[in-house]
Amino acid sequence: MAHFGLIGHPVAHSMSKLMHEAAYSKLGLKHTYSLFDVLEEDLGEFISDADYSGLNVTIPHKVEVIKYLDDVEKEAEIIGSVNTIEFSGGMKIGHNTDVFGFMKCAQNAEIKLKGEKVMVLGAGGAGRAISFKLAMEGSKVAIFDTDKLRASALADDITAKIGETATVCGKIEELLYVDVLVNATPVGMHPHTGATPVKKKLLNPGLSIIDIVYNPVETTLIKDARDAGCKVAGGVDMLVYQGAKAFEIWLGIAPPVDVMKKAVLENL
C-alpha cells in the first residue's frame, strides 16, 4: 500500500482525492490519497518530514516548495513552478504536470496553439506555467493581468529563459487581434459563476477559448464563447490530465483517465 496526497491552503474543495481514489479502486490498488491543509510557514517542515510515495502541490505553494526539494525536472525548473513531487531513491523530485494537462485540454478540443497569437489572462501561478509552455511550443504569447508589473515581469522572464519574445497586453480589447484566449484566472469560478473576464461583445467566431476554471463545468465565458461561434475548451480536462500524469510518474503505469474524469464530473 502506498500513500499519496495533496498539500495546499485551502484544500477542502479539491477534486484530487476523488479522482485518484477512483483510479486506485478501478485498478484494484489499496493506495490512499489524503488532503493536507498546510500553511506557508509550515511548508518546509512538512516537506522535510514527508514520508509518502508522492504528493501533489496546489496554491499557494507551487513556487515556494521548490527550495525544499532535492531536484527539479528541467521543464518545471524553467517554469519555476512545481505541482507534483516524486519520492524516489530517498530524493524528493519536483515536476510540473499542469502544463501537460493544459496541452491535452487544447488537443482534445482541437485548438491549435503552435504559431498562433495567444492571450493569457492572469500572470499568477497557472498563468505563469501556461505562458511558459506556450512559448516553448512556439505560440506568440501576450499576457494580460490587472497587475501590470506582474505581467511585465513574467513576459521578461519568458523572453530571457526561452528566447521567444512574450509581450504584455495593455487592455483586454487587444483580444480582437489574437487567435486564442486562455483564462488562467479564477474569474467565473464557483460560487461567483455569473462573473466573466471578457465581455461577450469582444468574442468572435475566429477565436478559440480555453478556460481553466473547472467548477462550474461550463463557465459564463465558455457559454458566451459558444454562443459567439468560438471553439471552446473548459478546465475539466486540464484538471484530470495533470492528475493522470502525476499518477503515471508515481506508479509507472497508465491510469484509467475515463474513470478519473467521471469521478470529477459526478461531483461538480
Summary of the structure (lengths in Angstrom):
residues: 268
radius of gyration: 18.2
end to end distance: 28.8
largest distance: 54.6
contacts: 918
relative contact order: 0.14
helix: 42%
strand: 19%
